[in-house]
């Protein structure tokens, strides 16, 4: 390491408080997947069975790994590539794969920022009550057909996440997360209450969502969907959790951060599902997958229930907040990892990351094939290998015992014993690898 590079690396910007760290971690995990993929999977599996499997998977498998990944980041205080190097002792290998998987998370912004601009327009449509007079699919089509407006709102979102990046971790990510995440959770609760009060036959929808049909728990696909969704939702494995962990000061407790991250992410998904799925079922409207659930199905529901405009405004604002905090974590994974591995200051890396996001994000907006390509690349094709590689690197190559004894327990309020090492080594990661590999292979069958 050259002496010229040291000053930029010594002044690492860390989270300044436990609460701010917790909210930032929650912001990393709570995103658009909580708002449309989690509710859709719940609906697909009959509500209760998926919810039961998901809670079990998060508590028994995902949270233990999150604890390890956060500890790995905190202990090394570096991005993905440098943590790979500390584990594998092979710099070329680590620079290639570590930076690749960090970039994989960032690539999500090439299409997610465009979705953020759509959320802004749908929020505007809810405020102006356009839903009362124009069908949701027509509103959505009009926006997508207005290229100039799509680009303008896309640039608005870009400016927002760029400002956060330049302000840094404590003054940017932590500050906005400490405001946005509690507000978003309150909004989801309020929307659920309003939906329960205003939607006819809501008990039918709630029974569908909450009552488990234990017969479906025999399906391996149900458990696969639950685990893969939990990994996607929390960001466990490829790098963003490790990167946020690297901004936790070494004297701070981090074990509880893994627990709170898993539980808050789950709570957001459950609340989003409660706000959306029961209302759809009660109104006899079939919930659909992906963005259709948010942009087409729910506006249709809102147009048919009392106070639908108010519910729509609150929900779309909450979802937009979730989307923004996820975009911030996607870009931060790349910024921190590139900055650390290339020995460059953040201020030199950020313009490159933002400029590339603008270029490829505009390509995504203007070209349907580009949008499909970016979603495919940043989805199962690269995320699942990243989750597998991350789990193998932190747990086996570096060693879960070293993470526990050197990085977690010295500052933990509740010490983890040797049982934790065995559980992660012989249960958690083998299950991760099996189901991730299974889902990856299914892409090509």
Rosetta blueprint (number, residue, H / E / L):
1 X L
2 X L
3 X H
4 X H
5 X H
6 X H
7 X H
8 X H
9 X H
10 X H
11 X L
12 X L
13 X L
14 X L
15 X L
16 X L
17 X L
18 X H
19 X H
20 X H
21 X H
22 X H
23 X H
24 X H
25 X H
26 X H
27 X H
28 X H
29 X H
30 X L
31 X L
32 X H
33 X H
34 X H
35 X H
36 X H
37 X H
38 X H
39 X H
40 X H
41 X H
42 X H
43 X H
44 X H
45 X L
46 X L
47 X L
48 X H
49 X H
50 X H
51 X H
52 X H
53 X H
54 X H
55 X H
56 X H
57 X H
58 X H
59 X H
60 X H
61 X H
62 X H
63 X H
64 X H
65 X H
66 X H
67 X H
68 X H
69 X H
70 X H
71 X H
72 X H
73 X H
74 X H
75 X H
76 X H
77 X L
78 X L
79 X L
80 X H
81 X H
82 X H
83 X H
84 X H
85 X H
86 X H
87 X H
88 X H
89 X L
90 X L
91 X H
92 X H
93 X H
94 X H
95 X H
96 X H
97 X H
98 X H
99 X H
100 X H
101 X H
102 X H
103 X H
104 X H
105 X H
106 X H
107 X H
108 X L
109 X H
110 X H
111 X H
112 X H
113 X H
114 X H
115 X H
116 X H
117 X H
118 X H
119 X H
120 X H
121 X H
122 X H
123 X H
124 X H
125 X H
126 X H
127 X H
128 X L
129 X L
130 X H
131 X H
132 X H
133 X L
134 X L
135 X L
136 X H
137 X H
138 X H
139 X H
140 X H
141 X H
142 X H
143 X H
144 X H
145 X H
146 X L
147 X H
148 X H
149 X H
150 X H
151 X H
152 X H
153 X H
154 X H
155 X H
156 X H
157 X H
158 X H
159 X H
160 X H
161 X H
162 X H
163 X H
164 X H
165 X H
166 X H
167 X H
168 X L
169 X H
170 X H
171 X H
172 X H
173 X H
174 X H
175 X H
176 X H
177 X H
178 X H
179 X H
180 X H
181 X H
182 X H
183 X H
184 X H
185 X H
186 X H
187 X H
188 X H
189 X H
190 X H
191 X H
192 X H
193 X H
194 X H
195 X H
196 X H
197 X H
198 X H
199 X L
200 X L
201 X L
202 X H
203 X H
204 X H
205 X H
206 X H
207 X H
208 X H
209 X H
210 X H
211 X L
212 X L
213 X L
214 X H
215 X H
216 X H
217 X H
218 X H
219 X L
220 X H
221 X H
222 X H
223 X H
224 X H
225 X H
226 X H
227 X H
228 X H
229 X H
230 X H
231 X H
232 X H
233 X H
234 X H
235 X L
236 X L
237 X L
238 X L
239 X L
240 X H
241 X H
242 X H
243 X H
244 X H
245 X H
246 X L
247 X L
248 X L
249 X L
250 X L
251 X L
252 X L
253 X L
254 X L
255 X H
256 X H
257 X H
258 X H
259 X H
260 X H
261 X H
262 X H
263 X H
264 X H
265 X H
266 X H
267 X H
268 X H
269 X H
270 X H
271 X H
272 X H
273 X H
274 X H
275 X H
276 X H
277 X H
278 X H
279 X H
280 X H
281 X H
282 X H
283 X L
284 X L
285 X L
286 X L
287 X L
288 X L
289 X L
290 X L
291 X H
292 X H
293 X H
294 X H
295 X H
296 X H
297 X H
298 X H
299 X H
300 X H
301 X H
302 X H
303 X L
304 X L
305 X L
306 X L
307 X L
308 X H
309 X H
310 X H
311 X H
312 X H
313 X H
314 X H
315 X H
316 X H
317 X H
318 X H
319 X H
320 X H
321 X H
322 X H
323 X H
324 X H
325 X H
326 X H
327 X H
328 X H
329 X H
330 X H
331 X H
332 X H
333 X H
334 X H
335 X H
336 X H
337 X H
338 X H
339 X H
340 X H
341 X H
342 X H
343 X L
344 X L
345 X L
346 X H
347 X H
348 X H
349 X H
350 X H
351 X H
352 X H
353 X H
354 X H
355 X H
356 X H
357 X H
358 X H
359 X H
360 X H
361 X H
362 X H
363 X H
364 X H
365 X H
366 X H
367 X L
368 X H
369 X H
370 X H
371 X H
372 X H
373 X H
374 X H
375 X H
376 X H
377 X H
378 X H
379 X H
380 X H
381 X H
382 X H
383 X H
384 X H
385 X H
386 X H
387 X H
388 X H
389 X H
390 X H
391 X H
392 X H
393 X H
394 X H
395 X H
396 X H
397 X H
398 X H
399 X H
400 X H
401 X H
402 X H
403 X H
404 X H
405 X H
406 X H
407 X H
408 X H
409 X H
410 X H
411 X H
412 X L
413 X L
414 X L
415 X L
416 X L
417 X L
418 X H
419 X H
420 X H
421 X H
422 X H
423 X H
424 X H
425 X H
426 X H
427 X H
428 X H
429 X H
430 X H
431 X H
432 X H
433 X H
434 X H
435 X H
436 X H
437 X H
438 X H
439 X H
440 X H
441 X H
442 X H
443 X L
444 X L
445 X L
